[in-house]
């Protein structure tokens, strides 16, 4: 009987039962795509990661699945996998790690209790199918509570970025399924990322955010590293910034799973390197028996 071992982690947090849950199968070479998708659907977490056999020292291929599809890239799976591989001694915290996802090679380094990856591709910015008025309709907000024109940005996974004028408005936002089908779905990109820029001094600024997507209805994600990468990449391009800029992004408060994402952008040859960092904790492990037959 084949047994498939996995670990459960909470990511972008330093304590259990907060942050974004994740399942990681650290040895998954015997699994094909159909079994990976079936397992992700069975576990029903926002993402499940399958780690392949090392293809070079400290270099592992990974595949990322939601309950219904495979993703080219997602942030909290990369951070959680990096922490787990270090705990299992499959990676060393004093050496670089490479995780090869469909989007490309994600370079990871460790800094005390943080794992940090560099986005594999530069940010890509396009026009959104939303404007300020339709974003207000989508979120059930008042006129003037959307601060700027929404844009579509991606570092491997696209998001409609919507800036709000206050944390109070952010807390009241409730996406309308009807408006979603009218204004978001036609774009082909079913993720929106709401954010509020806080007034800060110095190099480090604060952002409060929420992310919604459609998978079995409109759902909210407690911590979204790929959206954070798209957002800070967009901000680095849209607003003149110093060569190095750092962000603290707080997410998940509205769903009772507070999360903290560290992000930075660094100008390099007229482009911006985008780095996302976070903590993670292991909260459990388990075994699946996918070939277990019914005894009747």
BELVEN-V253258 format. One record per backbone hydrogen bond with DSSP energy under -1.0 kcal/mol. NH is the residue of the N-H (numbers start at 1). CO is the residue of the C=O. If there is no record, write none. Layout:
NH;CO
NH;CO
//
This chain:
4;288
6;286
7;24
8;284
9;22
10;281
11;20
12;279
19;258
20;11
22;9
23;47
24;7
25;49
28;51
31;28
36;32
37;33
38;34
39;35
40;36
41;37
42;38
43;39
44;40
48;65
49;23
50;63
51;25
52;61
55;59
59;56
60;98
62;100
63;50
65;48
66;69
71;64
79;75
80;76
81;77
82;78
83;79
84;80
85;81
86;82
87;83
88;84
89;86
90;85
91;85
95;92
97;108
98;58
99;106
100;60
101;104
103;72
104;101
106;99
108;97
109;116
111;114
114;111
115;278
116;109
117;276
118;107
119;274
124;154
126;152
135;131
136;132
137;133
138;134
139;135
140;136
141;136
145;142
147;163
151;161
152;126
153;159
154;124
159;153
160;191
161;151
162;193
164;195
165;145
170;166
171;167
172;168
173;169
174;139
176;138
180;176
181;177
182;178
183;179
184;180
185;180
187;184
188;185
192;212
193;160
194;210
195;162
196;208
198;206
205;246
207;248
208;196
209;250
210;194
212;192
213;219
214;190
215;217
219;213
221;211
228;224
229;225
230;226
231;227
232;228
233;229
234;230
235;231
236;232
237;233
238;234
239;235
245;265
246;203
247;263
248;205
249;261
250;207
251;259
256;253
257;252
259;251
260;12
261;249
262;277
263;247
264;275
265;245
266;273
267;243
268;271
271;268
273;266
275;264
276;117
277;262
278;115
281;10
283;8
284;8
286;6
288;4
292;289
//
